[in-house]
């Protein structure tokens, strides 16, 4: 289902995620660590719901914007209550 518009960043993401879920069956979470305003990360973040539906693996995006703070807390619920395949 990849269209011609899915070139460059999108295609790369689709292939990497597909490859990882095929070769590593125990993957239960993808964490996308992004610098703020990074175009490739914004594209991947927009695709996150569809990727999660296709693979059965949730995606958590963590954006590091240089302001500090506790950014990694978004991952804690997924670590505390992991999904089982």
N, C-alpha and C positions, 0 to 999 in steps of 0.2 A: 504493500500500500504506500510505498514511498513515491512521491511525485517529483517532477523535475525541480520544483521549488525547494525541495528538501536537500539542496546541495550545501556544501561547505559544513557549517557548524551543525546543522540539523542531522545531516546524513552521518557525520562522525559520531554524534551522540547515539543515534539509533543503532548503529553497528556495534558500538562499544557495549551498550546496555544489553543488546541481544546476545552478544558473545559471552558476556559475563554470566547472564542467567542460564545459558546453555551449558557452560563449562563448570560453573560453581553453583550447584543446585541448592546449597545451603545459604545463599544470599538472602537476607531478610530485610535489608534496609540499604538504600542509596543515600549518601549524604553529599549534597552538592555545596561545596565551599566556594564562595564567589567574592571577588572584590566589588565594591560598589560601582554601579554604572557600567559594568562589563557587558558588552553586547552579546557575546556568545552565552554568557550565563543567563541573561534575560530570555533568550530564545529557548534555552533548555528548561528554564523555570516555567515558561508558558506551555511547554510540552509535558510537564511533569504528570498531570492527571492522566493523560492518554498513555504515557509510558507505564505508569503504575497499574492501570487497568489491563494493559497488554501482558505485563510481566507478573503481576500479582505482588510486586515489591514496592512499598511506599518510598517516596522521595521526600527528603527534608532539605530545604534550601536554607543555608546560613550565609548571610551577606555581611561581610566585614567592611565597615565603612570608615575605619580609622578613628572612631570616637571612643573606642574601648567598650566597656560594658560587658554584660554576660550574654554573649551571642550563642554559646553552645547549649544553653538551657533548652533550646527547641528540640534537641536530640534526646534529652533525658526520658520522656515518656516512652519513646520507641525502644530504648535500652531496658527500661524497667518492665515493660509489657511487650515483649517481642511477639510478632506474628509467627505462627507456625504454619508451614506448608503442608 
